Amino acid sequence: MENYEKEAHASQRKDHHTDAFATKFVDKTTNWQRKATKYAPKEQKPAPAGGLDHTPIPDAPPGYTVKITFHRAESLPIADVNSFSSDPYVWAQLNVDLPTRHKQDPHLRFRTPTIRKSTEPVWNCNWIVANVPSTGFKLKARIYDEDPNDYDDRLGNVHVHVDSLHDGWPGISEQAYKIKKRMGSKRAYFMRGCAAILSSGIEMSGKLVVSVELIGRTEVGSNGGRVWTVGPCAWSRHLSKMIGRIAGTKEHGEGKNGAKTESYNFQANQFQLAGPVPPPLYHRYVEFKPFIAGMFTAKSLRGYILNRALRHQHSRIYNYDRYTSYGSFPSPSKDMTLQFLKLANYDRGGRIFTYVLTLDGLFRFTETGKEFGIDLLSKHTMHSDVNIYVAFSGEFFVRRLKTPHREPFENDQETHPPANIDRSPSSGDPPSDPACYALYLDNDSGTYRPSAELLPLLKEFMQKNLPGLKIVTLDCVTDEEKMGKLKGEQRERKKAEGEGMVYMQDDGSSISSSDEEELDERMRAYGEEGANGEGAKKEKTRTKVKRDIKERKVFGSMRTHKGGEDIDAADDQSKGADGDIGHSSGELRQQDGVLRPKEDGVLGDNEKVERK
C-alpha cells in the first residue's frame, strides 16, 4: 500500500506546473553564463620571465680600493715544442665575502696581455678594484700558455689570501708565490722535468710575483654591497682574417712609406669602462621560448649543447692570438674616446654594431647587419658569453656631425651618413676631435629586452667614460620609426661604399689559424696566376676556395673560453675536460649560384656564401 502511494506521488510531481518554469530558468541562466564568458575581457598571457630586474644591491658598509699588480713570472715550463718556449698570460678572479643580488651574478675577472715566446714573462699590469670589504679577499690567478689552434695549456695556479683590510694595512710588495703544478699541463711539466734532470740549475716549480696596495676607502655613499673595476680602462681588438675575407669586412691601415692599405679582417672588440655601472642597469635573459632557460642554465641536454656551442662561438670570436691588439688608459680621457672611435672605424662604411655591457662595465661589440647573415655573431647571448645577467644590450652606430658644437638633431643638422659632409671618408682622414661625432645607442635586444626607462642612465654612464662624444639614445619601441630610418641610411651607405659578401654560420664550428693561412695562400696563388683581373678566372678561383672550405670536415673541441668558466668550480677539473662535440660537413650542390645542401645534408663551417 505504501509503495503504491509513493508511485502515485511521484507521478503527480512529474506533472507539477512549476517544472516547466524551472527548466526554462535553467536554460536562460546557461545562456547568460555563455554570453558573460564570451564578452568578458580575455585574460592576458603573462609576459615571459626576464628583462629588467629590480632586485636591490644588498646593504653593506663601504669598503676599500686596492691595486693588484701582476709583475712577472719566473721559471715557467715550456709548453710549445716548436718554439721551445711559452706564450703566457694570467687570468685572475677576485672573490670577496659580500652577498650578491643573485647567485648567477658573474665574478670579477681580469686578464693580462700575452707575452710571446717567454718563460720569464714580465707584465707589470695593474688591476684597481673598488669597495673590497674589510673582511679581505681571495685572489685566484691561473697562468696559461696561449694556443689559438688548440685549448690553452694551464701552467699552474696561485692563490693569494688576505684575511682582513684596515686603514693601516701595509700591503704586499712584490711577493713571489709558488705556482701550484697540480692542475698544470702534464706535457709542459714533463718537458720541464726532463730539462731539470739534465741541468741542476733548472727548477721544477715556477713563481708568480704579485703586489697588493691599499689605496684608501672607497667613496660610495652608504652602500658598499658590491665590488667593481675602477681601472685601468683596458681594450683589446680581436681579428679574424678568415671571417673578414668571407664577410667582406675590411680594416684600414697604413703601410710602408705612409701608403694607405686595406686588409680583410673581422673585428671583435672589448673595452673596459670605468665603474661603477649604475645599479638599476640590471637585466636578466627573457624566456621567450621554452628552451631558452635550459640554454642559459645548461641543465637540459638540449640546453647544455646550445650553451657549449655559444661559449665556443664566443671563444672563437674573442680569441686571443698573435693578431690581437692591446692597450689601456688610466682613466676616461679624450684619447680613450678616440680609441673607441677607431675601434668603431669612426663613421666609415655605415657600420652598425651589436653590443653588450656587462655588470662590471666591460663593453663588447662587433659589426652586425643583414648582409652578414651570421647566425650567432649578431646574438647578444654569444657576446655576453651566455651570462644570465647583464647591465644593458642593444645596437649602436657612429655618425659625423657637420657642426660639432650643435646637437645631432638640432635644426636638422646634417650627418655622415647620409650626407657627404667635409672630410668624409672618401675625401680624407676623419677628424680627431670627438666633438665631431655622435654615438647612437638603442635597446634593440630580444635576448635581454633592456628597459627604455633606463636609457638616460646608460647615456650618463657612457658620457662619463667617453668624454667629448655626443651620446644619443633611442628606444626600439617609441622611436621605432626614427631608428628604422637612421639604420636604413646606414645600410644604404654600406652598400654604396663597398661590395658585400653573405656569410652564414649556424653551427658553432671553430675557425682556426690554419684555415686562414690556407685561404690566404690560395688567394695569393690566384693573384700570381690572374693578376690581370680576368673576371671568369677570378670567379672560378673564388668558387673553388669556397667549395674547398665547405667540404672540409671540422672536428673542434666545444670548450669554454679561458675566462668563461668559474675558477672556483674548475679548480679540481682539467681545463680540457669540457667535452667535445664534432661537426661535419654535408654534401653540397650548386643552385642559382649558391652552395646549398643536398637532401638531409648538414652544412659545416660556413653554411652559405654568395656574392651580392
Steps between C-alpha positions, in 0.01 A plus 500: 500500500781739590686423177188580299465842672867587429461416130183710478671797669797475263263493202324815622839675562607448138203693375533786751448843339834641634709246308472678166601835653800347674621345175475834316679676785790255484527548122503879535769500766711275277466751213586791730812321617601429141457865400684621809792274413498611138505874566713496814850652460743229401777418743831627365783254489770591751814651352793259477730501800806719474591852393552773758568364848423734791692299761700753707866468588531347850593749771859499622740759644740673257826318433849575371657564161799274429748477214618153399812479285614193307870570456656192345535125505817299544608156381186413306495164318535468123154445352578542128731234358551684170628824652641335814327772701155615619250780435387567859223719639319526836126456547390617847180491701430700817269344763365707789266430789207710375146375425394532135163590355482153345734206519533509118668844506838469324825523694746785469775393257811642337735389220851619427636530145693204359879511502631318193768232515616539858532285808595808705213737405474854638150656502494777764122517454286683756144410596323758720191371680267711714290421806687190618355425847700514822468119524765473228504305174624190323688553176518194275739534209557249222796508267428372148695444183306654211437264210238629251501175299426284804383548856733707718730298725475585867843549650384519861304690767583758766271591792543822698292518821460824695302447821419863577547859384531809719632853471850404612531183290858493363418319176703243306812610314628283211435176681604185307236226526579142407297381201302187582558236233217263593263627229777593258564350158656155535676542167658833600622373835630176348724710277596710802590187694721373219679835490543497881664157481750621243576827681514553876436874457144450373223497760183295462268757659454852367398814686255785445597840642201703625450826689187629677477865607228658714402831339239606755131486582254489212258793483169333415259672738321271742493173304809290439324185390702428182850520357591637158796575273622860516778463248701499300266535202651218294393419145570212265427450131461144374543441128403210276627523144296194406163644599602842371578371151175306475284770658664774296602716800818702452742664740660830400867544580825656395776310322860580419580856393167616643293334228135429587414131519189286535495142623220252565432461871199423714537697820371426851563765765509520879530821700512513880311810610559665838247385758274487674219415260178667630324244726161517317669372181431136578327276245434129484453294185139474379342153477311567176543134396480187716859395429654839590526429875676170432743676265610747769503255790631199298274264695322313220685304229390742229584798721843356582586457133382852411684646798826332400455601137448865590793504741715342231383762250587774751847355551565492123375855433678649802802278445837623624780435253792674332258729314343635823578864583513626860503834673378685808432844644534595868157667496243634250650768277484648151759247382283218632203637304712515184607139553134396526424688176793327335368158605161600355673623179373854564210560259641290217288253309161555664578233760252382764628320809350257749609567858475362852592686820585263784434565869867592550502750212660288227368628165508233226398567141531372143365618170161360406245530221286300261779487245699279736222246547708362788276308735695526824730800454205740532358334812527674835508155661832428335647843581408462867660152506157362599489706820161495670526866608643799311477876551374594152500387137392621159651650185691818423655695214717812464430806285703807419346841565533789259496753785677357808369754755136419420297201611432221245129579460529877538355694203520194274877482522661302218695186591710245318339280400286581306640843407846538344637763734852641503785252560282197437676162471534545125670840528747459786576376849225532760538791744661417834264711712237284684260797485463435126321171564180370655447151642146364448410231754176300516351216703421272205571164664246218505724294730497737800240763395653793691259754644458826305461686832869433573635647175577836673710313759685318223560832324642655817732203556628505142555878506714459812716236329518656152554873567444734208281256305133591458271217612152443354271227636207347311221272620429216259123535570414870536776610258446211259434719195794731561732209582392312187571806285845555649602136470364489147729789409792314656429193287466705183837661571656158553367380164634812329852475648591141423421154376346269757510127553243285676626259763288260702620294792228314686717251683766594750794371303840644570698701248868436551811680390582216260178570308595867475847419371364252246251752365766769479733266311229406253406862436868595457532216252214650306669838511812355339304320230235757420641838594355650182153463651324261262147484642436135417826378657443716808150368556613143435777530759269651761244225445766231536628651826149517643423142395819367655420673829150355508601146420762489776392309809569684820503323835551772761506488876190667644689649792422810696721806462785559736287730711163338435518255785487567871849468643356373828300224332782399267788476747456123524440441131729499203455792261457272201225289656204705391395243242544471127226526241588440139372683192496352154421648166223361287501463122441817302344575166507811281169680451449854370864582569466402866640195677210314661472170689375183337205315644546440871844660479654702780710806430833530669725795580364764265147417400436739218723733305373704211588824325259789536 
